[in-house]
Amino acid sequence: MSCHFQTLFQRYPALDCCRKDILQAYDLLSSSFKKGGKLMLCGNGGSAADSDHWAGEMLKGFGHPRPLAESARQGMPPATAANLQWAFPVIPLTSFPAFSTAFCNDVNPAYVFAQLVLALGREGDVLAALSTSGNSANVCRAAEVARARKLPVLALTGQTVGQLQELADVCICVPATITPHVQEFHLPIYHCLSLMLEEDFVGFWK
């Protein structure tokens, strides 16, 4: 078992109740990436920031540098290849300000992430849906579209779980109900998942 996984529960023993779900989340993401899938992330407020944060850990080296393998350097000037890193394909759906403001103004804010899942989601992808209450309308609508498109949904919620649990293939429900406390648990979980995945995929950049 990964040392990162064990360290998570040593540092945050309250998360022991989520052990099985975190492992399932890891297996889901690892399988998707190995088949060429990508991860899409969505959430509101602090969970939107967490979506961006999580993407940032996956799009460059996190626990380790990820220099490009020789095969990936082909056709690039040496200086360019030396300054690039291997990355997981991750899209934070929170990072489309021109689209999202236009869609929310012209159509319906509750479907802003659903529209992006419809546009960008492909077979083999995963949607990570973050909602501290589990009832965020735009996050739940995105999960509905993901399920309709046969994309697995990974939910990160709080103890109340809400509607999102019913739409998720894997649901990590942390033992907290107050929004900031839920978010404080979500961060070490996605950090742990990022470190475990980076370790698992080390052969892709070496």
N, C-alpha and C positions, 0 to 999 in steps of 0.2 A: 504494500500500500504506500502511496506517495507520502513523503514526509510532510508535504504541504497540507495534505488532508488531515493528518494526525495533529499537526501544529494548530490548525484551525480550532479544534475542540479543546486543546490545551489552553488556548488563549481565550476562547469563548465557550466555556462549558455549557452555557444555556442552549447552544445550538445543537447539542447532542441529539435532540429530538428530530433534527432535520438530516441526520447522517444518511439515511437511506435515499432520501429525495435528492440530496446533493450528488451522491454517486450516480443516480439515475440521470441527473442533468449532465454530468460529465460524460457518461456513456452516450447520451443523445447527441451532444455537441461533437464529440470525437468521431462518432460514426458519420455524422453529416459532413464534417470537414474532410474526412478520408474519402468520401464519395464525390468531392468537389462542390459541396453545398456551401451556402453562406449563412451568416447569422444576421438577422434584422432585429433591432432593439427599439422599444418605444416605452414612454412613460411621461408623466406630467410633473412640472415643478422640480422638486428634488430628485424624483425618479427620472425626469428628462436629463438632469445633470448626471445622474448615475449611468444612463444610457450612453451619453457622450464619454464619460469617464471609462466605462467598461470597453467601449470601442477603442479608446486611446491605448489601452493596455494590450489590445490584440493586434493593432495595426503597425506595431513596431516592437522591438525588443522590450521585454518587461523584466523578468528575473534574470535574463541572460541576453547578451547581444545576439543578433541573428544575421550574421553575414551571409550574403548570397552564395549559394553553391556555384561551382564552376559552370554547370549547365545553364543556370539562370543568368550568368554574366555574358553569355554569348551575344555578340552584336552591340554591346555597350562600350563606350569609352571606359578605360580602367578607373578613372577618377569618379565617374558616375556610379559604376558598379560598387566601388568601395564605400560610397556614401548611402547606399540603399540597404534595406533589411528585408528579410523574408517576413510576410505578414499573413495573418488569417483574414479571409474575406468577410468583413463585418461592416454593416451599414446602420448607423444610428438614424432612425426615421425622424428624429427630432431636429435634424440638421438641414432642413430644406425651407429656410425662412420665406423665400419668394413664393414657392409653391404653397406652403401652409397658410400664409396670410391671405393669399388669393382664394384658396379653397374654402377657408373658414368664412371669408367675406361673401363669396359667390355661391357657395353650396351649403355645407352643414359642418360645423366644427366637430361634431360627434363622429364623423366619418373620415377625418383627415388622415389618420394612420391606416385605416382600412383601404383608402384609395392607393396609398403607397404600397401596401402589401399586394394589392391587386396588380399594380404596375410592375413591381420589382420581384415579387416572389416567384420562384420556380421550384419544380419538383426537387426534393432533396434539401431545400433550405429549412431553417428553423426560425421561428419568431420567439424572441424573448420579450415577454410582456411584464412590465414592472408597475405595480400599483399597491400602495400601502394598505388601502382599504379592500382591494380586490373588486371594486365596483366602478372604476373610472370608465365612463361611457366610451370615450374614444379608444381606450386600450381594449375594452371588451369587444367593440365592433371590429377592431383589427384582428383579434383572436378568432372571431366568427368567420372572417374572410379566409384566414389562414387554414382553418379546419375545412372550409368548403373547397379550398385548393389543395387539400391533402398535405399541408405543411404542419409538422408537429409544433406544438406550442409549449414553451417553457415559461411558467409563471413564477414570479417572485412577489409574495404578498406578506401580509401580517397574519396574526392569529385569527382574525375574523374571516379571512379567506375571500368571502363575497362571491359574486357571480363568476369571477375569473377561474376559480377552481374547477367549475364544471366544464370550462372550455379548454382546460390545459391537459396535455399529455403527462407532463411532470409539473408538480406544484410545490415549490419550496415555501412553506408557511412558517415564518419565523415567530418565536414566542414573544410577541409584543403587539400592542394595539395602538399605542400613541405614535403618530406619524414619524417624528424624529427618531424614536427608538427603533422602529421598523427599519428605517433607512440606515441606522447605525449598524444593524445586523446584515443588511443587504451588501454593504461594501466589502466586508471581509469574505463573504461567500463568493462574490464574483472575482475578487482578487485570487482566492484559492483556486477557483475553476480556471482562471487564466494561467496561473502558474502550473497547474497540473497539465493543461493542454499544451503549453509551451514545452514542458518536459517530454510529453508523449510524442510531439512532432519534431523533436530535435534532429532526427534523420532527414528532415525535409530541407534543412539549410546547411547540413554538414556533409 
